[in-house]
Amino acid sequence: MKQYYINIFYSEEDKGYIADIPDLKHCSAFGLTEEEALRVAIAS
């Protein structure tokens, strides 16, 4: 199984958290909490 780095940060513009996976082009997820953004990113 391949492992990926996930960068999670707060977006003031979106008023929520973004989980970005730099190694996967165009792969990011939004959540109201860090945990929600991570869950959505992993499910993608």
C-alpha angles and dihedrals in degrees: 000000000000120000124218134195112239119202114202120190140160117253112209089192093054095033091227146068127288122206109201126188105200095192091058111066113233093003115137136127137205130222139161088234133033090247093052093049090050093048091051092046092051092048092053 
